[in-house]
Each structure stands twice: as structure tokens, then as C-alpha cells.
């Protein structure tokens, strides 16, 4: 899938057939407003996809659209916002282990 941004509007384009039985994993480095993630999830749900997972390194969520639309996110705990739809992965131990191996 690709996103196309024109005149501040986001369009989602898929060059492949969407199979509703597949599991779709969306990975984004930073989710700021959440508009792109929202559009992708909406695009997939229109095609009756049931299993959609969203992962992010930094979930800023400045717009709160994802929280309002009840989209679940898994993110690292670099920026934490308490909400029932967000699960956090603690990266402190992982980074410390990498540093120790250097």
C-alpha cells in the first residue's frame, strides 16, 4: 500500500488485491496526527479485513483521531499516553542489553 498526499488530503492506494482473510500489520516510525493510520485502517475495514495490527516507535497522537476511532496500537514507551487502546513495549532493557554487548 502507498499513500498519496495532495492538497492536504491523504489517499490510500493498493497495487495488490486485499484478502480479508489475511492479517495486516501496519508499521510506522512516528504516528503524529494519526490521519494516515486512520485512512489505512478505514481502507482495510471497507474491504472486510478483520485482523489489523498497528505498531509504532513513537506514538505522539497529537490529533487523537486514532483514540476516538478505537484503533489499537502497540508502541515503544518513549512517549507514553494512557489509553486503553495503546499497549507499550519497554525498550529500556533491550537497549541496555545491546550496550552491554558493545
C-alpha positions as CSV (number, residue, x, y, z in Angstrom):
1,X,0.0,0.0,0.0
2,X,1.1,3.5,-0.6
3,X,-0.2,6.9,0.5
4,X,-0.6,9.8,-1.8
5,X,-0.9,13.3,-0.4
6,X,-2.5,16.1,-2.5
7,X,-3.9,19.4,-1.2
8,X,-3.6,18.1,2.4
9,X,-5.7,15.1,1.7
10,X,-4.5,11.5,2.1
11,X,-5.4,8.8,-0.4
12,X,-4.5,5.2,0.1
13,X,-3.5,3.2,-3.0
14,X,-3.2,-0.6,-3.1
15,X,-1.5,-2.3,-6.1
16,X,-2.4,-5.7,-4.7
17,X,-5.6,-7.5,-4.0
18,X,-6.8,-7.1,-0.4
19,X,-7.6,-10.5,1.0
20,X,-9.9,-10.2,4.0
21,X,-8.6,-13.5,5.5
22,X,-5.0,-12.1,5.7
23,X,-3.5,-10.4,8.7
24,X,-2.4,-6.9,8.0
25,X,0.4,-5.3,10.0
26,X,1.0,-1.6,9.7
27,X,4.3,-0.3,10.9
28,X,5.1,3.4,11.2
29,X,8.1,5.1,12.8
30,X,6.2,8.1,14.1
31,X,2.4,8.4,14.4
32,X,1.8,12.1,14.9
33,X,-1.7,13.1,13.9
34,X,-2.8,9.5,13.1
35,X,-4.5,10.5,9.9
36,X,-2.5,8.2,7.7
37,X,-3.0,5.2,10.0
38,X,-6.7,6.0,10.3
39,X,-7.1,6.1,6.5
40,X,-5.2,2.8,6.1
41,X,-7.3,1.1,8.7
42,X,-10.5,2.5,7.2
43,X,-9.4,1.4,3.7
44,X,-8.8,-2.2,5.0
45,X,-12.0,-2.4,7.0
46,X,-14.1,-1.3,4.0
47,X,-12.6,-4.5,2.4
48,X,-13.8,-6.5,5.4
49,X,-10.4,-7.2,6.8
50,X,-10.7,-8.4,10.4
51,X,-7.2,-8.6,11.7
52,X,-5.2,-5.3,11.6
53,X,-2.3,-4.6,13.9
54,X,-0.6,-1.2,14.2
55,X,2.9,-0.8,15.5
56,X,4.9,2.4,16.0
57,X,8.2,3.6,17.5
58,X,6.8,6.9,18.7
59,X,3.0,7.3,19.1
60,X,2.6,11.1,19.5
61,X,-1.1,11.0,18.7
62,X,-1.5,14.8,18.6
63,X,-4.9,14.7,16.8
64,X,-6.4,11.8,18.9
65,X,-8.3,10.5,15.9
66,X,-6.9,7.0,16.4
67,X,-8.1,7.0,20.0
68,X,-11.5,8.3,19.1
69,X,-11.9,5.6,16.4
70,X,-10.8,2.8,18.8
71,X,-7.8,1.7,16.7
72,X,-5.4,-0.4,18.8
73,X,-1.7,0.5,18.7
74,X,1.4,-1.1,20.1
75,X,4.3,1.3,20.6
76,X,7.5,1.7,22.4
77,X,7.4,3.5,25.7
78,X,9.4,6.5,24.5
79,X,6.2,8.7,24.6
80,X,3.5,7.4,26.8
81,X,-0.1,8.4,26.8
82,X,-2.5,6.4,29.0
83,X,-5.3,5.0,26.9
84,X,-6.9,1.5,26.8
85,X,-6.2,1.1,23.1
86,X,-2.4,1.6,23.4
87,X,-0.1,-1.1,24.6
88,X,3.5,-0.2,25.3
89,X,6.7,-2.2,24.9
90,X,9.5,-1.3,27.3
91,X,12.7,-0.8,25.3
92,X,15.0,0.1,28.3
93,X,16.2,-3.5,28.9
94,X,16.6,-4.2,25.3
95,X,18.8,-1.1,24.7
96,X,20.9,-1.8,27.9
97,X,21.5,-5.4,26.7
98,X,22.7,-4.1,23.3
99,X,25.0,-1.6,25.0
100,X,26.5,-4.3,27.2
101,X,27.4,-6.3,24.2
102,X,29.3,-3.5,22.5
